[in-house]
Amino acid sequence: MPDVTGWIKPREFVITCAYAVKDDPHGQVQLVRHLAADGAAALAVKSSRFLGTMPRQMIDAANEVGLPLIDVPADVPFIDITQPLVAALLKDAASAADRTAEIQDRLVSLVLDGAGMCPVIRELGRVLGRTVHVIDNDLQVLATTDDDAQPRGPQSGVEAFPVMCAGGIKATLLVESGEAGPLNDEERTWAKQAAVAIGLEMLRLRTIRETESRLRSDFLGEVLRGEHHSAESTAAKARMLGIDLDRPYVVMIASHQRADCASVHEHLVRSWLCSERGRCGLRTSHFHYEGNAVHIVTGARPSITHDACAFAESIIEASLDSGTPASIGISEQFTGAGPLTLAYAQASRALELGRALYGPGRAVSYSSLAPYLMLQQLDSRALAAFADEQLGPIHRHGGPLLETLRAFLECGGELKSASARMFIHRNTLNYRLRQIERTLNCDIRDPETQFRLRLAVAAMILSKLSRN
């Protein structure tokens, strides 16, 4: 054919008699130029068949574009050229397949032996002679062959390969080109195999986490049901599950508004631990129990309550940012296996009361609820009567007055914060506060009045909680 544009693939070897261009000097030159532009490996012409000799213009064009030009002797059949070439290509392909299979076997063996993700990418980095990283979907480095590097995701000079696990992309394998230039096809195959091996490793780790979570959940159920008859047996079982109750610990219980947020919560916790745990020395044993996420948080310091509360606040903040607000209850600090049941009960109570008092999206410690816990000891009918005496008029008035009063009191009487919480203009807030004062016949800016009204709001909530 006279026009070969678009028909030739890079690195292909073209052999021809040049019949289509035998009487076309311009076409002969264009043939050479088009093959060079398409990345052909070389052009072999049996010139004696139709051209007589190799045309000068073809030789000049080949020299100009750097395309190897071969004049095939008249007595050499094409099959004598193609047969040894095909044999060599097949041999090379078989050798490449053997190398690929060998590398795949090594990578999979590392995963099956439980070596972890780092040995897998070190092996890939060794065979490629390049720097390799694995990052998760939040651009956190999971493993790298260069601790000084700061990978930021796919970019110029980096080739990316998705890591699939459990039906989705969970990470990305990054290979830096460096001085070696882009990867060839064989090297890309090795990188894809490594991505599969990393996906298997991530699936293995996920299975381990799920199994540990189930065992820890079963353990907590046994403790709460009183199936462990001594603190020693409880502590021994806890140690087997990686829970160190000999150190100071608190129990945290987290609940999301949506029931399908378990994976989101686990992701939030892992992200926080990756960024913060090394600085505050916390360890958390995380599992699910009765629909909630439970954390037994231990630390090396004598007092870990502050760090645990910071941990909880970070999870709350991240959950609000992700649109899945969490509520968290935090127990007091304990040491030893004996108080574990009490710690869980405190965290449960803090979660329940905190959600009732403040709504979702708050972390509440048991110790901060002391006044409300004291109120809860009173008869629920007495609480309801006190609440009705103090708040009944605005409760019966209807409208937004009661919620406005709650926001005003919870913000310490600060108008700017209260209007922001209610999403209303400050003038609207002032108007409602005047309505409340007229209805209750009191000065709600008076500290003693605020204390009495806060007590009444708490009594109202606790009496409803008691009835429910």
Secondary structure as UniProt FT lines:
FT   TURN            5..7
FT   TURN            10..11
FT   STRAND          13..16
FT   HELIX           19..21
FT   TURN            22..23
FT   HELIX           25..37
FT   TURN            38..39
FT   STRAND          42..45
FT   HELIX           47..50
FT   HELIX           56..65
FT   STRAND          69..71
FT   TURN            74..75
FT   HELIX           79..112
FT   TURN            113..114
FT   HELIX           117..128
FT   STRAND          132..136
FT   TURN            137..138
FT   STRAND          141..144
FT   TURN            147..148
FT   TURN            156..157
FT   STRAND          158..165
FT   TURN            166..167
FT   STRAND          168..176
FT   HELIX           178..180
FT   HELIX           185..224
FT   TURN            225..226
FT   HELIX           231..240
FT   TURN            241..242
FT   TURN            245..246
FT   STRAND          249..256
FT   TURN            259..260
FT   HELIX           262..280
FT   STRAND          282..289
FT   TURN            290..291
FT   STRAND          292..299
FT   HELIX           305..321
FT   TURN            322..323
FT   STRAND          326..330
FT   TURN            338..339
FT   HELIX           340..358
FT   STRAND          363..365
FT   HELIX           366..369
FT   HELIX           370..376
FT   HELIX           380..397
FT   TURN            399..400
FT   HELIX           401..410
FT   TURN            411..413
FT   HELIX           415..422
FT   HELIX           426..440
FT   TURN            444..445
FT   HELIX           447..467
//
